[in-house]
């Protein structure tokens, strides 16, 4: 049987990864250029087949590292996509994972079946193969909802950040301008931001105060029934 061979894959089941980053006030997505197969030369979400001898989580981590060089990140399962005609030559169901990372923390190293890997701004994405555009839209919708109800956006920011950087992040994800006084008032009222007692350095404009997100405070408040709502 196929499962008796370590490298045998489940040809009806695949993995796709949505890796979001934030750079220069814009949301990015990590894509790979297919170097072989029916979609050779096209940019797509990092993904591939699951082996018989590995879990879906392990497959997602392996494929992401093999295709892009990105490793040791927390991947959360989004959902599966199983339209009958999503793959042109056979019936394939894909399990989608997503993550929020700081692009500057990773050096891209394309390999395996990918000839290239790079970050694309959400507004500059080329036509993607299969149903990858649909998957991306579903991921963005999920991200917009989750960022309003959980402080996951801080994963995309430096350890120390300004309130403007935080607002620009939320505006990039939600794709709309936010009222500055109202946004800051809501955030400060939650008591999750700790002043660093220092300001920006080497900037051409007036230096802004720096803050950091305190997850320990958030966890303690959550235990007492606190709800993050923005």
N, C-alpha and C positions, 0 to 999 in steps of 0.2 A: 504493500500500500504506500501511497505518496507520503503519508505521515512518518514512515520509517526512514525517510531520507531527510537530513537536517535542513537542506536548502530548498526543499519542495515548497511551492507556494499554493495558497488557496486561490485559484484563478477567478472565483466568483466574488471575492472579498478584497477590498483595497482600503488604503489609508490616504487621507489628504490633510494637509496642515495649513492653518491660517496663522501666520506669525505677524503680528502687528508691532510696529515701532512708531516713535514720534521724534521728528527731527525738523528743526527750523520752522516751528509752529504748524507743521503739517503731519497728518497721519500717513504712515507708510505701510506697505505690505511686502513681504518677502516672496519673490517668485524665482523659478528656475527655468532655464531654457532646455527643452528636451533635446537630447543629443542623438536619440534613436527612436525607432517605433513609428506608429502611425501619425503621431503629432510632432515628429522631428522638426526642429526649428521654431516651434511655438513656445511662448512663455506660459507657464502654468503654476498652480499651487504645488509645493513639494509633496510628493506622495509616491505610492507604489503598492506592491502586493504584500500581504501578510503571510509569513511562513507558518507551516503546520505546527512547528515546535516553539512558537512564541506567542505571548499575549498581544492583544491589540495595543496596549500601552507601550510594550517593548518595541513593537513594530514601528509605532509612530516615532519614538525616540531614535531608533536605528535609521529609518529612512531619512529623517531630518538631518541627522549628522552625516550620513553617506552622501546626500545630495547637496548640502549647503555648508557643511563644516560646523554648523551650530549644534551645540550639545549642552547637556546639564541644565536644561530649563524645565520648568513645570508646565506640562501640557495638560489641558483640561478638555475632556470630551464634550463636543458640542452636540451633535446628533448624527444619525445616518441619513444618507440620500440614496434612494432606490428606485427612481423612475425607470421604467422598463427599457426605454431607449437612451439612457444617459451615456452609455458606452456603445460605440458603433458596431463592433464585431461580435459582442457576446453580452450575456447578462451579468452585470457587475453591480454590487452594492458597496458603497464606500462609507467608512466611518471617519468623521471629521473631528480633528482636534484643533484647539487654538491656544495661543499664548500671547502675552504682552511683554515685550523686552525692550531694552535700551540698545539700539543698533550699534552705538559706539563701543559696546562691550564685546562685540563679536567680530571676528575676521572671517569673511566668507571664503570658503574653499570648495568650489563645486567639484563633484565627482560622481561615481557610479554611472547613472544614465543621464546625468545633467552636464551640458557643455558650458553652462554659465549660471550664476546666481547673483541676484542683486535686488536692492530695495527700489520699489516704485511708489511714487506718491499716489494716493487713492484716486486722484483726479486724472492721472496719466497712465492708467493701466491699459495695456494692449488687449486685443480680443483674446480671450482665454478659450482653450478647448473644452470639449465635453460640456458638463454643467458647472464649470468652475466659476463662471460669473454669478450663477444662482447661489452657489455655496458662499461666495464672497458677500453677496447681498444679505444672506441669512446671518452670516457672521457679524456684519456691521449692525444689523438690526438687534441682534443679541447683545452686542457690545454697548450700543446706545442705551438699552434698558438696564444692563448690569451696572454701568458706570454711574447711573443715577441712584442705585440702591446699595452699592458696595463700593468701598474706596479702592477699587482695583486700578484706577487711573494713575495712582502714585507710582505704580511699577514702571511707568514710562518716563518718569522725571528723574533728574539727579537727586542725590540724597538731600541736598540743600537747594531750594528753589524759591522763586519769587511768586507773589500772588498773581502777577501778570502771566508768568509761565503756566501756572496752574489753570488760569482762565483760558488761555490760548489752547491748552490741551483739551479742555472740555468743549470748547467751540469747534475744534477740529473733529472730535469724535461725534458730537451732536449735529455738526454741520449747520450751525446757526450762531448768530451773535448773541451774547449774554449781557444783561445789564450789569455793569461793573459794580455799583454800590450794593445791589441786591445779592449778587453772587458772593461778594466778600462778606456781607453780613450773615448770610446763611452758613458759610464755612466757619467763620470765627465763632458763631454761636454754638457750633458742635464741640468746640474745645479739643479738636484733634490735631491742630497745628501748633507746633512749639516754636517760638521765636529763637533763632540761633544767636541773637545779639550781635549780628554782623551784617554787613551790606555787600552788594556785588563789588567785584574788583575788575579793573581794566575794561570799563565800559565807557562808551562815548557820551552816554546820556546820564541823567541823574541816577546815582546808584540806589537801587531799591533794597529793602530789608529782605533777609533770607529766612526761610522757615523750613521745618522738617515735619514729616508725618510720623506720629508716634503710634505704632501698631499696638503696643502694650496698653496704652490708654484706650484705644478702640476696642480691644478684646475685653478689657474690664467693663467698659460701658455696655458692650453687647451682652455680657453676662447679666447685666442689670436691666436688660430690656430695651437698650438704646437702638434706634433704627436710623441708619444712614439714609437720608432722603435729600436729593438735590434737584 
